[in-house]
Amino acid sequence: LVLISHPLGNRLEVAVPLFMLALGMKALGQAGFVANMSDVAAQSAGKLFGLSNTVGSFAGILSVSISGLILERTGSFTAVFQLTAAMYAAAAAVFFFLCDDTPISSE
């Protein structure tokens, strides 16, 4: 996403493969995130997944408005892509440092 926001990355033949790569990497991360919920809370994985999807849906609703405001003020998607990349990096760091596969007791 950072490369797409660079002037060389905004050409169609460069941006499309980079965007496909970014979405593919996101899908790999999502698979690990979902599997981790099943590992740590096998009995409550469905409830936990539903809760995380609810929070994610609200974030998705807000992000459209925020992206629109940024685009309106800057006239470019550069800041949107950079902010998204920063949020992905922060989330990956939190997951890496704070999450593990230790099961949570349901007792």
Secondary structure by P-SEA (a helix, b strand, c coil): cccccccccccaaaaaaaaaaaaaaaaaaaaaaaaaaaacccccaaaaaaaaaaaaaaaaaaaaaaaaaaaaacccaaaaaaaaaaaaaaaaaaaacccccbbbbcc
